[in-house]
Amino acid sequence: MYGSLKNAQPAGSKVGLLEFILLMASMMAVTAFSIDTMLPALPAMGQELGVNDPRESSKVISVLFLGYALGQFFFGPISDTTGRKPMIYLGLVLFLLGSLLSYLAQDMNTMLLGRALQGVGIASPRTVSTALIRDLYTGPQMARIMSMVITIFILVPVLAPTIGQGILMISDWRMIFALFLLSGSALLLWFALRQPETLPLEKRHPLHFKHLLRLAWSAMRHRITLAYTLATGLAFGSLVGYLMFAQPLLQDHFGLGKQFPLYFGFLALFVGIATLLNSRLVMRWGMQRLTQGAMVIMASYSASTALYIYLGGVPLSLAGFMVWGVITFFCLGVLFGNFGALALEPMGKQAGVAASVVGAFSSLISVGLGTLVGQAYEGTALPLVTSFALSAISALIIVLWAEQGREHEPMEKPVEEPSVS
């Protein structure tokens, strides 16, 4: 199953390769699990907390992404100083505190505070686990480990809404947060007892916030890195808007009721399929051509669908929406599989910090855009489809501008590491 992969755990570790892959997949899945499990519960939660407008209830998604965006910038770089385990401990504890606050919430403001805290917390296992894998594996072995982790992770957005719907059939929406508390505690205990520290003391370095800001500025000054960061934010922003749209659109507008998780999971599956096929597609066409082709397809099909809805004066049917969703989400999977690598390609030794900067900045863009899309919901699919068309067109223009100047742009001079005395 693992071919030539070797277990690179520190001496004395009892963690086998399969357990390590499952643990890392669980760490990375906390974000999707915290979002998608909640979707079927939005109407009941909003009603109990005094919010009847689905646009207001969907803010529990956008504030979580906001916390996630802010957390990304700090947890990765700080873990280079403290080691990986303390930062993952802190993140999971914040996630548990946010889950408890949301479970006890009696009004929407308290709920949003709890979700923001959850978002900050989940940034840690999502980002630091990647650094942890990088500590143990490099090159092709790291790529294979990440591929196995992602293969397992893909199942979460497919299954999570069904889990949430199942809980609602036997209990109320608060039990979903009880599940977050239980699963988060189990994950924290599993990680604490089984996974040893992977960053030894001699490889850690002091944290200098001024230096961190200089590295962030250096990364964002690079034409290619900036362009693909903006493109990632635009593409992911439409996805955030979809997550805010999904429950009222599928469950209410299309009348799917309790079948909503099945349709949601079906569309999510195509993001996963594209992710799994990405390595083969890249070998055939290259990252630039592949991503540009995906943006062209997503832009043209979304624009033509939006024009059909607008000019025809007829709402998009469920079948038409699902066809649009399959094509669009497959394209999104291709973009997500390559945008990050393209953004970090020029960064060299700065790639570690640049990854945190790119992740945080693109997430902030996506939260702003996704919130605007979510607030535009008026009972049809038109605003959502239009947002995908506009974001794909904008991302394509930005990427073409950056690639046009790639050969003529000098590499940024690396920021020197601060001296330690």
Order of alpha helices (4+ residues) and beta strands (2+ residues): alpha-alpha-alpha-alpha-alpha-alpha-alpha-alpha-alpha-alpha-alpha-alpha-alpha-alpha-alpha-alpha
